[in-house]
Amino acid sequence: MILLAVLFLCFISSYSASVKGHTTGLSLNNDQLYKLTYSTEVFVDRSKGKLQDSVGFRISSNVDVALRWRNPDGDDDQLIQITINDVNVENVNPKRGEKSIFKGKSAQQVVRKESLEALQRPMLLHLVHGKVKEFYSYQNEPVAIGNLKRGLASLFQMQLSSGTSNEVDISGDCKVTYQANQDSVIKIKALDSCKIARSGFSTPNQVLGVSSKATSVSTYKIEDSFVTAVLAEETHAFGLNFLQTITGKIVSKQKLELKTTEAGPRLMPGKKVETVVKAVDSKYTAIPIVGQVFQSECKGCLSLSEHWRSIRSHLQPDNLSKAEAVGHFLGFIQHLRTAKREEILQILQAESKDVLPQLVDAVTSAQTPDSLEAILDFLDFKSDSSVILQERFLYACGFASHPSEELLRTLISKFKGPFGSNDIKETVMIVIGALVRKLCQNEGCKLKAVVEAKKLILEGLEKTKKKEDTMMYLLALKNALLPEGIPLLLKYAEAGEGPISHLATTALQRYDVPFITDEVKKTLNRIYHQNYKVHEKTVRTTAAAVILKNNPSYMEVKNILLSIGELPKEMNKYMLAFIQDILHFEMPASKMVRRVLKEMVAHNYDRFSKSGSSSAYTGYIERSPRSSSTYSLDILYSGSGILRRSNLNIFQYLGKADLHGSQVVIEAQGLEALIAATPDEGEENLDSYAGMSAILFDVQLRPVTFFNGYSDLMSKMLSVSGDPVSVVKGLILLIDHSQELQLQSGLKANIEAQGGLAIDISGAMEFSLWYRESKTQVKNRVAVAIRSDITVDSSFVKAGLEINTETEAGLLFTSTVQFSQYPFLVCMQMDKAEAPFRQLETKYERLSTGRGYVSRRGKETVLPGCEFPLHQENSEMCKMVFAPQPDSTGGWF
């Protein structure tokens, strides 16, 4: 019994923070100095990398903790003093050896004298019921050093009972869950719930976005009712959604362990903690325990103008087909985001015409207030002498990864002003529609500028009387996809003349399934079946496509099938091919189509044996359990054998998310008179016209014209061939993710991922009356570069992982028709050239003094070219993988 009593007294006066029945959190004993060891270490590597192969660093020290004041009215109200001393910085990788950047370096040399002194100054922590009430330190300390002190202080915040609550610590205001066990207390912090002001943005579309996962677990070890150690581990993992070879992981660990105790300072008297704090040191001030933002000084970095001069030659027009050019484009964007308006404007004003378009792409893609001001000061929309630059600016705005309300407000203001080129005015409105959709996707539909833009589009469409303006507003609505615009689209689809009706119908084709209601489909059925008026084939087939892709009813499918055989000859063949494509590709409507085909009246030889050359086919470019890429090509001819419309689409799917990568539509009309042929029903009075329209990465671009009118047609026909016309050409920032993380250890982490491409989509239409032959060609050429960079920064040492990926690819579609006889001869080809794929991985550690360690390894492979099937009769899949997956062949070098 005496032995038990002695043991009990020993525990009471022991060296550790005790778990007493009357406390809810850590409670320190009076007049004791607690001697602890502390370390924080960080590892950076690929998601599946091993810790021993990672880069990173460890900061270790001794820590002295003493209770300076306890509220006489309650033991759970305490003021503790924490002092860091004997600091050491070293590698986490024991293999580094002689290559260690810390070899021969003292803590003072690594951290610097002023910072080390600040780190070792005592801090005060006011705890109430185990939770941080106030954090006291000294003003004007380096922010990064203050964060390291906050990271240590946050470990002292805990509770001894199970439960869930919100706590404020270095990570912000976070939801935490405690699990109390006999020998430990586990604290799980939901990092995705933390409210902390940090910069960052990401691409709204999930296909091009980044997925991340973060965990934080702290374990408080308890022995014989005493807390003896704290082990905390925080993990952040990320990966590019559509390219699984680009991943990264940050593992941050903290360890605080009690070694011994000795006699410490006596408690200070007083009832108010503020008075006690001033008595300890009048220079103490209350500061937030939430981590603060800091930027490391860049030593030896190039200025913006120096950087531009170093990469300028790579962005010459002749070099844009190389992925290297795109890589320099991405790097320059990062620099532009830290530049001032005056610096940017100076470079723009000094540059020559051949490189200016690429510079405009980069400045606009930077998407900062300074870059926007600079480019607007540089461009003069009242002049028609810089149309190319104005168009490059506008398209870069349309592809913006995270557009601001200010950008939209600026374009609205420009639209209301004078223009030197009507094409630019149209492009401004089309891009306004694209920005409205992107801002709405980011929950910005109620922003004043968005509301004004919606009103501008809808009222413009209602009030305009000019055909050109109607087309412009329809194109803007096709980008904006406003639900409230559907009634207007239906009105123009059913009552408008050919081109307007067709454009309105294709706009409806872009809406999601929930918006294509039964009322919408009633109008589309009237258009397809021509209940009220005669429509062009292009309008009718598009209306049928919208119906069949949006949960068609039994009767809708049956009526469409029954119409086959009663349609113009080539339209019969087209609709038959479209139905067969639904069945072979197992589209959502395939089940309903199969139900209807059980009826003999709908499924018979007479209906399914219609001849013709029109076609529709969908196939896979790449297919895996988590993602797929598809292409589709449908071609509609007139009864005389002249191309009416060709439509080439490429989609990327990832789970439930999708991205309309590209669409190139070539249309022609009114050419029958040239070969003395009879136009199809409803197309007798059409003007001669041929043009091309494109959608690129979900953004509808301004259509371009090959020829318009009989005289223009004759001049191009007599030249036998048509020169390629560019639909879009330039540098595009496609993937854009920036994330700043406050690690609970006090370190700062950044995750950056940017992907860009140099793209050139062009099309040509050749027409020879002499040889009675027409030829259309669509050429897609892209160079792609993707850069990811994960860094962890303490201000005096940095570790990181860079992954650079690049490829160059091309896709060529050619269609040749000889209409000297019927059935006319058609040859269609879609070819993909072989594509090199290169990936370089760089791990590094670097001191602020400049000393560093770098490790590189690379991988290169060639993706084979192939020819894609374009008919049901030749449906063997030609597989094209954008990039090799982790298990693909190809060694590292």
Summary of the structure (lengths in Angstrom):
residues: 893
radius of gyration: 33.8
end to end distance: 72.0
largest distance: 120.3
contacts: 3061
relative contact order: 0.10
helix: 32%
strand: 36%
